[in-house]
Amino acid sequence: MRLQKYLAHAGLCSRRKAEEYILAGRIKINGITISELGTKVDPSDSVFFDGKPVLFSREQPKIYLALNKPAGYVTSCSQKKTKIVMDLIDINERIYPVGRLDKDSKGLILLTNDGELHNKLSHPSFDHEKEYIVTTVDPVTDDALRHMAEGVVIDEVKTRRARVQRMSDKQFRIVLKEGRNRQIRKMVQQTGNEVDTLLRIRIADIHLGKLKEGTWRHLTQAEIRQLTQGTDTNGLSDLFQKRN
């Protein structure tokens, strides 16, 4: 199989991250440094990352976790001089976060050693929903909510339609089917306002629920089936909703 797939299946990292490691010359196969993408590897080969063996097992158990990320943590497996979400997970197996949630934001993060699921959830074609509660610095107008629901232009590309619902003068709920870098913060800025706090409460059918900040749990079998086999069942339409 291809080396990046091998590394993902071994639980080292995602395929995208594996490509970075390969290009940086951090991977060796049978003592030879590999820097070319697409290199083939056999499970019987000796594979090392930064001098440490990467063990592949076809029977490796898959792990799926939900974490309530506090503000101040970066969604990364390693980053110098910065608190990372992996600091909050106390298990021995290698896992890595799916997608990202910016350092200042809080809420639901999924982590897994399932490389195939990571690719599925990260790919735009999966079309899964992500739901957030946003609190703004200044009161948010109905026109601003409608504007965000219909899509705004960020970096010369218009965002997809979203479900937006007012919760109070300075708070609204938004459901997206994409995840561009700091997207909600940039959308709010386009309306002349700023985000005060941002909390993600759902990814597909996985809900944050009562999970305490800074803690994690294993996904249920039903949640795992939904992620690995199905699509979102919420069926929320792309509508702007005024407060009743």
Secondary structure, 3 states (H helix, E strand, C coil): CEHHHHHHHCCCCCHHHHHHHHHCCCEEECCEEECCCCCECCCCCCEEECCEECCCCCCCCCCEEEEEECCCCECCCCCCCCCEHHHHCCCCCCCEEECCCCCCCEEEEEEECCHHHHHHHHCHHHCCCEEEEEEECCCCCHHHHHHHHHCCEECCEECCCCEEEEEECCEEEEEECCCCCCHHHHHHHHCCCCEEEEEEEEECCEECCCCCCCCEEECCHHHHHHHHHCCCCCCCCCCEECCC
